[in-house]
Amino acid sequence: MGLNGKMIHHEQFSWNSTLNFSYNKNEITNLFVEQNTPYYYYYMPQNRVGVPMGSLYSIDYAGLNDKGRPLARKADGSLVESTQQLTVDDLIYEGTTIPHIMFLSEMDLNTKI
């Protein structure tokens, strides 16, 4: 939705204003993706069936072990020391990188000198 207006319009000076608003909601219903390992999910934003475009996934970080190595929590609550021991179901869906609401405000000031 957009709204344009001439706020002030004189021979020597003009002020125009524009407002734009948009709302975006999407969900992927069908898509063929070959890379279905956890690495591809947390490596970059994803397009996956059942969630919006640009979805982010993360590992459930569980702190460090007694040797100072990172631990990850699996969906069943068990802890692992390697991301290679994770499955896609162990990852956490964090949301989308694409904003649902966008708003733009623009003002143009013109003068004759």
Beta strands, then each sheet from edge to edge (+ up, - down):
strand 1: 2-9
strand 2: 13-23
strand 3: 55-58
strand 4: 61-64
strand 5: 70-73
strand 6: 79-80
strand 7: 92-96
strand 8: 101-111
sheet 1: 1+ 2- 8+
sheet 2: 3+ 7-
sheet 3: 4+ 5- 6+
end
